[in-house]
Amino acid sequence: MTTNAPGWYPDPQVPQQMRWWDGVTWTGDVYARVEPPGGYLSEGAASTSATAVEVQQRTTAPATPDGVPLATWGRRAGARVIDTVITTPIALVLALPWVTRLVRRLVDQAQQAAPSTNPFAAYDAATLRDLAVVALISLLVGLVYEMAFLLTRAATPGKLLLGLRVRRWAAGEPLSAGVVARRWVGYQGLSQVPSVGGIYGLVDVLWPLWDARRQALHDKIAGTCVVAPVKDPR
């Protein structure tokens, strides 16, 4: 098992449930198997452990076709806030020379502008160039962050803290680099499109509130979903 990629595998101790393998060790994340292993039902209810029964009772919320509970919008939003708190300082440090120039230039413009004018109404070419560099660095930090954690842990630090995982909607399909890249484009990339990016970003964030699969638009683009597997009560 030590060579297996992170993912869901039959629990070595409780065959009636699946357990998350993070690439190094078994975690406490489990869910009941929708289709039990051969011979399980014929053995009678007495063979069902208390743990499996409890897990089954806790998976009545909206779930994937194979029975993994889907994350609520609130937990998804909370995880995104945590990730933003982590990535923003990193991006600012990497973009510090350009941020410093921007702040100095804007302060100078504010001091030199007449009281009746808006110093921020128009930017010169140098200001626009610095803004573009800062935005690009922020996007690249987000891409590396998503790639590094989703490909190794199937979750960013924010999602890990709140017990969430990112997976393909169809069970058994891997989170490949291409899938993660599409997910990032659907979230951060499209939200930077001039004029419409801000509106798209807001709709993308709110979409899970009314979507039957609790997917954001970037999930639909990548074929992913965010799940909240139950914890093993033992």
N, C-alpha and C positions, 0 to 999 in steps of 0.2 A: 504493500500500500504506500510505502514511502516514495515511490516513483510516480504515483498518480497525481494528476492535476487537481486543483481545488474543485469541489463539486459535491453533488448528492450521491451517496452510496448506501446500500442496505446496511442497517445498523448491525454490527457484528454481535451485539448482545441481545437485541430485540428485533427479530426478523420482520415483525409487523410494522416497522417504521423505517424511515430513511433518516440518515444523520449526515451533517455537513462535515466534509474533510477539507481542511484549509490548506492542504499541501504539505503540512508537517504533522498535524495531530487531529484527532476527532474533537469537535466542538460540542457545545450543549444545544445546538440548533437541530431540531428534529421536526418531522411531520409524519402523519400516518400514511402508509402506503394505500393508495386507492385500490390497486389490484394486489391482494396478498399473494405471497409465494405459493406455488403448487402444493396442494394438500392442506393448506392452512385452515380453510373453512371446514373441510371434512373432518378435521380433528375435533371440532366442537368448540363451543364458547369457552370451555374450561381452559383451553390453551392460550387464550388471550390474556396477556399480562395487564396489570392495573395501569402500568405506564402507557401502554398502547391505547387503552380505553380513554384515559385522560387526554391524551394527545388528540384522539378522534373528536372528543367533545369540544376541544378548543379550536377546531379547524372549521367552524360553521360560518365564519365570515367570508366575504368574497375571496375567491381563491383561483389559482391557476388550474388548468384541466387535470393536473395530477395531484391537486389537493393542497398546495402550499399557500398559506394565507397571504393576501396582497397587503402591502403597506398602506396605511391611511395617509391622507394628504398632510395632516399635521406633522407626522413623524418624518415624512419626506421633506417638508419645508424646514423642519428643525435641523435635519442632517445637512441640507443645503446651506443654512446659515452658518453652521459649524465649519463646513468646508470653505466658505467665503472668508470667515475669520482667519483661517489658516493660510489660504492662498494670497489674500490681499497684501499682507506685509511682505511676503516673499516677492511678489511682483513689484512692489514699491521699492524694495532694496535693489533689485536688479535694474530698475528703471530710474534709479536715484539721480543720475546726471541730467536726464531729460526732465524729470519732475522739478528739479531745482531750477533749471533754466525757465521752465514754464511759470513757476511761482514768481521768480524775479521779474520776468517780463510782464506778467499780469499786474504785479504790484506797481511797476514803473508806469504802465499804461493808466492805472487808476489814479496815480498821483498827478500825471500830466494832463489828464482829460479835464475838459471844462465841466462844471457842475451839472449842466443841462444835458450832457451827452452820456451815452452808455459805453464805457470802455470795452465791454465784452461783446458788443454787437457784431464786431468784425475782427477776425484774426488775420495777421499777416502770414506769409508763406512759412516763415520759420516756426511760428507758433503751431500752425497746422501740422507741420512736419514732426514736431516734438510730440504733439498729441497722438499722431499716428503711430509713432514708435512706442509710446507708453501703452497704447491699446494693443499693439501687436505683442509686446512682451507679456501683457496680462493674458492674452489668448494662448500664447505658447505655454505659460505656466499652467494654465488650466488643462491644456491638452496633455502635458507630461504627467500632471497630477492624476488625471483620470486614467491614462494608460497604465501608469505604474501600479496603481492600487486595484483597478478593476481586473487587470490581467493576472495579478498575483493573489488577491484576496476576494475578488468579486464584490468589493465594496470600498468606498472611500473612507477615510477616518471618521467623518461625520456619520456615515451610515453604520459603520462598525460600532460606534458608541451607542447608537440607538437600536442596535440589533437588526439592521436591515441588510439585504443582499440584492445585488443586481443579477439577473439571469435572463436567458432567452425565454420567450413566452412558451415555445414548444420545449417540452422536457427533453433533456439529453443533448441539446445543441450547445456547443461551447461559446464562451465569450471570446471571440477572436479579436485581433487587433483591428480588423476592418469593421467589425460590429461596434467596438468602442469608439473608433474614429467617427463613424456615422452618428453615433449617439452624441458625441461632442459637437459635431457640426450642427446637429439638430437643436442643440441647446445654446452653446456659446457662439458658434459661427453665425447662424442665421440671425441671432439677436443683435449682431453688429451691423447688419445691412442698413445703410442710410435711409432715413425717413420712416421705414416700416419696421425696423428691427426692434424698437422699443415696444411697439404694439404686439409684435409676434412673441417677444419674450414674456410679456405679461400673460398672453393667452396660453402660452406653453406651460407656464408655471401653474396656472389655474385649471388647466384641462382635466387633471385627475379628479377634480371635484365632481364632475358629472359624467366621466367616462366609465362605462360598465366594467372595463378591465383595469381601472385606476391607472391608466397609462398617460404620461405626458406626450406631447407631440413628438419630442425627441425619442421617446420609447417606441412610438409607432414607426418612426423612420428607421430605427435600428432593429425593430422586432424584439425589444426587451421589455422587462417589467421589473418592479421593485417589490420584493417579498419581505415578509416579517415572520420567519419561521418561529414556532413556539420553542420555548426552552425546556429541556429535559427537567422534570420536577424532582428527579432523584438527587 
